[in-house]
Amino acid sequence: MKKDVHPAYQEVLFVDSSTGTSYLIGSTLQTKEKGKFEGKDYPLCRVPISSSSHPFFTKAKQFIDSEGRVDKFAKKYQRKVEEVKKEQDKQEEAKKAAVKSKPTKKK
């Protein structure tokens, strides 16, 4: 291997943000954050999901999302549904107002 081309291979501490489980794995990942594991400092990388929190490995029925992506999507979808309903209500009121304001023909 050529010198000074490849990043340094080192032990990196990966922490599952949903369960807090820590894994010490060899990697070339370079991080600015440091974490302490078994009395020694390591570069720290936070991951949103790992084998300790993924439903496939835990056999859980429900997915727990600590970063709130599922909740964020649900809120965004609910907001869109409310906007569409408000728009439909405005259109119905405009139709009713138009019907009331039409002059009636006298025979």
C-alpha positions, -999 to 999 in steps of 0.1 A, spaced: 0 0 0 11 35 -7 20 57 23 -1 87 32 -29 78 8 -52 57 30 -68 69 62 -56 54 94 -72 22 105 -83 25 142 -109 13 167 -140 34 165 -168 34 191 -203 31 175 -232 40 197 -269 31 189 -288 63 196 -321 45 202 -308 20 228 -275 33 239 -257 1 230 -220 5 222 -199 -14 197 -161 -12 194 -153 -19 157 -121 -14 136 -127 13 109 -111 40 89 -139 64 99 -126 98 110 -148 116 136 -144 147 156 -164 134 186 -147 113 212 -163 87 235 -151 67 265 -155 29 265 -140 7 292 -118 35 305 -103 44 271 -111 72 247 -121 63 211 -135 82 181 -173 81 185 -199 76 158 -236 77 166 -259 54 145 -297 57 144 -302 19 143 -282 -12 149 -288 -49 155 -298 -40 191 -327 -19 180 -337 -32 145 -370 -52 146 -356 -80 125 -330 -88 151 -351 -80 182 -382 -97 170 -402 -67 180 -435 -59 164 -430 -22 164 -401 -1 151 -388 24 177 -374 55 160 -354 77 185 -346 104 160 -383 110 153 -384 104 115 -416 84 117 -433 110 139 -420 138 116 -436 120 86 -469 114 104 -471 151 114 -463 162 79 -489 139 64 -515 151 90 -508 187 82 -513 180 45 -546 163 52 -558 193 72 -548 217 45 -567 198 19 -598 196 41 -596 234 47 -594 240 10 -624 218 3 -644 236 30 -635 270 14 -647 257 -20 -680 245 -5 -686 278 12 -678 296 -21 -703 275 -39 -730 281 -13 -723 318 -14 -725 318 -52 -759 300 -51 -773 324 -26 -761 355 -45 -776 344 -79 -806 364 -88 -838 343 -91 -859 346 -123 -894 357 -118 -922 343 -140 
